Structure formats: structure tokens, C-alpha cells
Amino acid sequence: MGNRVFMENWIYSQQANIGKQDSVPLLRRDPTTIVGIRITVNHTNSGLDWSQIRPFHIANLMNSVRLVANGNKEIINLSLVDIIEQELFKGRHIYTSFNIADGDYTSSIFVPISFTSPIWAYNQTDLILPADLYSDLRLEYQFNGSVTKSTATGTFTINSATVEIMQVEYKRPLDYSKFGILKMFKENKGSLTTGVSEVDLQYDKIYTWLTFRSTDNESAYQDNIKRIRVKRSNIVYKDIDDQLAKIESRYYIDPDNRASISALRFINFIPRGKLSDSFKTFGFIDLKAELTMAWQSNLEVIYSELLSIADELKQ
């Protein structure tokens, strides 16, 4: 191996079971920087419009991705689309191939789940997945039950799908006292009305960033969230107005569906890329987000929580 630091391993390839959950054991030899998911679909197209269906919809087939360690310790619980959004925010790329012409085709999407800090971070290797310290580690995923997507002009039918998993290991000893784990999970806050609304946020945690998504009928509303204030009692920690919110949203969701770009608002607590700047909420008795909405829609919050490796492994 010589001085090679990173080792890529394709560890899994299997035909997807539509509507059923599959579990993939991950390698536990060394700390892990990336777990990649590649979905390849054989599909039949009829009368598709490029403005209505894109590579993004392949990712939308995988509606549940869970990374679980030590039996039931949940590190990630998101959809693949959620993961794409977070990775784009962190400055990474999603790789796709897609054909919408009538007939039978093979298309694919590759999504990296990175456990390191964003590419603009002060130190990209201050976060890692300590795979070698877990007694078991697995990736669970589920395809939704729908194999045909109808658009205004035609249909996109999945005939078969293959899922491949790769893992990138960091092949050097690490002092884990200097590292952290990033845990990501989502809460649905229900429907918010036009105007100012408040939602409760989880506290007694450390956050690197929070993501607010405004949706309705699975379509993201552009420019709906006009202002976000993160606060407790009368103390305001972040006050992001409409113009600042657009700046915070510069790393976007679906790279192929531009109409839904600004439905996501990122509250970034580490703009300098230093984990020491993370938002610590220990000892709080409440934590809220006050949002000004242009119109009524559903709201989801995605939490990016910073965990101490030593503390996490004690649990």
C-alpha cells in the first residue's frame, strides 16, 4: 500500500427490492470518510419533458437512508434527496447520467455521503466516521413502492434498479480525541401559515448548521421563507432576513430542478469552517425558530449535530 492514505472499496452490489428495506454491513477496519451510493436504473420513457423529469428523480426513488451503529445508534436518518441537499451545501458534487428520449435506457446517479467537514472548512479532517470503533455498522435503505412517475406529458417507468455501495477508508492511525461525528436527522414541523410562525427546535445539542425546507405537495416553494430567527426566550442567536437568507442558500438542492432552488434555507453556525464555532445549546430550557412565511406550506428541519466520538461511544 505504500504511503496511500485513502482506500476506496466497492463493497456491495444488488438489485433493488422495490418497496422493501435492505441492510448492508459496512467495513469496520479503519475510520471512514465517505460512503457512496450509486443507483443504476433500467427504465422505459414515453413522452417525457426534460423540464419535468431529471436525474434528481432517480435519487427520489430511495426515500429512506439510515446509517446505524452498535445495534440501534442512529447516525443518519434522511432520504437520499436530503443527503444530496446537504452534500451540495458542503460544496460537493453529485454525478448523474440520464436520458429522456422515448424507449428503454439505463441511467444512474452517484451520491457521496461524506463524514468530513465541508470543503470550505478550516480543517476538512476534523470530522470522521470511527467505523473501526463500532461493534457493528450498517447502511439501511429502502426504495419507495412507486415504479412509474407520470408527468404532464408522459411516463417514466422503472423496470429494474441496482444499488452499489462504496466506502472510502482513511488508512492512518488517528487520535480520536481531536475528531467529531456529524449526526443528521429530520423533523417534520407540519403546516405553517402565512406570516410569522414559531417552531420548537431540539436543544442540549451542538449544531454545525440547520436546514429549513419549505414544501407543498412535494414541490419546493421558491422564496417562501423570508426570515429566520433562532432564539431562546428573548435572546436571538441568528437573525437571517430575506436577503441574507438567499446568501445562506447559495448551496442548493436539486441541481436539475432550478425552480425549487431557494426553498432551502441554511443556518450556518460555522461560517469560518471551525467546529469550535458550533452552536452549543446545553443548559437551554427552550430553543425556537421564528419564521416569516410568504405563504402557507409544510416545513421540515434537518439537524446537523456535532458529537464527541468519546462521548458517543460511551452510550
Protein Blocks (a to p, Z undefined) as FASTA:
>chain_A
ZZafbdcddfbdcdddehiacdddddfkbccfbdcdddddddddehiafklocfklmmmm
mmcdcddeehiacfbdcdfklmmmmmmmnopacdddddfbecdddddddddddfbdcfkb
mblklgccdfklpfbdcddddddfbfbdcdfkbccddfbdcddddddddfbdcdfklgcc
dddddddebjadehjddddddehiacfbdcddddeehiacehklmbdcddehjbcfbdcd
fklmmmmmmpccdfklmmlmmmpccddfblnopaklpccfehiabdcdddddfbdcdddd
dddddddfklmmmZZ
